[in-house]
């Protein structure tokens, strides 16, 4: 049994899209720095995905279901993470200097301020 070119492309492209999103998701989880993402854009992307779901899930099960489900999960996660982490002031995870820390320690980077 051979695959047609459109079916092959429809099978390969979702994998490529998912792989292209993974670095963004991993970086967001690892750094919790989502300040470069617009809340408005994330909200609109989630609304668009929700509306688009009506169409996608009316289609027969196929690669588009996998891709759209991934987009739903990824954009929802980014919105949740943005709401959770973007409000934190920069450096909220940084340790606070103890009274024993000297100005020299701060200057050479031994204590983050």
C-alpha positions as CSV (number, residue, x, y, z in Angstrom):
1,X,0.0,0.0,0.0
2,X,1.5,3.4,-1.0
3,X,0.6,6.8,0.4
4,X,-0.3,9.7,-1.9
5,X,1.8,12.8,-1.7
6,X,-1.0,14.8,0.1
7,X,-1.5,12.1,2.8
8,X,2.3,11.8,3.3
9,X,2.6,15.6,3.6
10,X,-0.4,15.7,6.0
11,X,1.3,13.1,8.1
12,X,4.8,14.7,8.2
13,X,3.8,18.3,8.6
14,X,2.1,18.0,12.1
15,X,5.3,16.4,13.4
16,X,7.3,19.3,12.1
17,X,5.0,21.8,13.6
18,X,5.1,20.1,17.0
19,X,8.9,19.8,16.9
20,X,9.1,23.6,16.1
21,X,6.9,24.4,19.1
22,X,8.8,22.3,21.6
23,X,11.8,24.6,22.2
24,X,9.4,27.5,23.1
25,X,7.4,25.3,25.5
26,X,10.5,23.8,27.1
27,X,12.0,27.3,27.6
28,X,8.8,28.6,29.1
29,X,8.7,25.7,31.6
30,X,12.4,25.9,32.4
31,X,12.7,29.7,32.8
32,X,9.1,30.7,33.7
33,X,9.9,33.9,31.8
34,X,6.8,34.6,29.6
35,X,7.1,38.4,29.6
36,X,7.8,38.4,25.9
37,X,4.4,36.9,25.2
38,X,1.4,39.1,24.8
39,X,-1.5,38.2,27.0
40,X,-3.9,39.5,24.3
41,X,-2.3,37.3,21.7
42,X,-2.5,34.2,23.9
43,X,-6.2,34.8,24.7
44,X,-7.0,35.3,21.0
45,X,-5.0,32.2,20.0
46,X,-7.0,30.2,22.6
47,X,-10.3,31.6,21.4
48,X,-9.4,30.9,17.8
49,X,-8.3,27.3,18.7
50,X,-11.6,26.7,20.5
51,X,-13.7,27.9,17.5
52,X,-11.5,26.0,15.1
53,X,-12.1,22.9,17.1
54,X,-15.7,22.8,15.9
55,X,-14.4,22.4,12.3
56,X,-11.4,20.1,13.0
57,X,-13.2,17.6,15.2
58,X,-16.0,17.4,12.6
59,X,-13.4,15.9,10.2
60,X,-12.5,12.2,10.2
61,X,-9.8,11.3,12.7
62,X,-6.4,11.9,11.2
63,X,-3.2,13.9,11.5
64,X,-5.1,17.2,11.8
65,X,-6.7,16.0,15.0
66,X,-3.2,15.3,16.5
67,X,-1.9,18.7,15.4
68,X,-4.9,20.6,16.6
69,X,-5.0,18.8,19.9
70,X,-1.3,19.7,20.4
71,X,-2.1,23.4,19.5
72,X,-5.0,23.4,22.0
73,X,-2.8,22.1,24.8
74,X,0.2,24.3,23.9
75,X,-1.7,27.5,23.7
76,X,-3.7,26.7,26.8
77,X,-0.5,25.9,28.7
78,X,1.1,29.1,27.6
79,X,-1.9,31.2,28.7
80,X,-1.9,29.5,32.1
81,X,1.8,29.9,32.5
82,X,1.6,33.5,31.4
83,X,-1.1,34.3,34.0
84,X,0.9,32.4,36.7
85,X,4.4,33.6,36.0
86,X,4.3,36.9,34.0
87,X,3.0,38.9,37.0
88,X,6.1,37.9,39.1
89,X,8.7,40.7,39.2
90,X,11.9,39.9,37.5
91,X,14.3,38.1,39.8
92,X,11.6,36.8,42.1
93,X,13.4,33.5,42.3
94,X,16.7,35.2,43.1
95,X,18.0,34.7,46.6
96,X,17.9,37.8,48.8
97,X,21.3,38.9,50.0
98,X,21.9,38.1,53.6
99,X,23.3,40.9,55.9
100,X,26.7,39.1,55.7
101,X,26.9,39.8,52.0
102,X,29.2,42.6,51.2
103,X,29.0,45.1,48.4
104,X,32.1,43.3,46.9
105,X,30.1,40.0,46.8
106,X,27.3,41.8,44.9
107,X,29.8,43.5,42.5
108,X,31.5,40.2,41.5
109,X,28.2,38.4,41.0
110,X,28.3,36.1,44.1
111,X,25.0,37.5,45.3
112,X,22.2,38.3,42.8
113,X,20.2,41.4,43.6
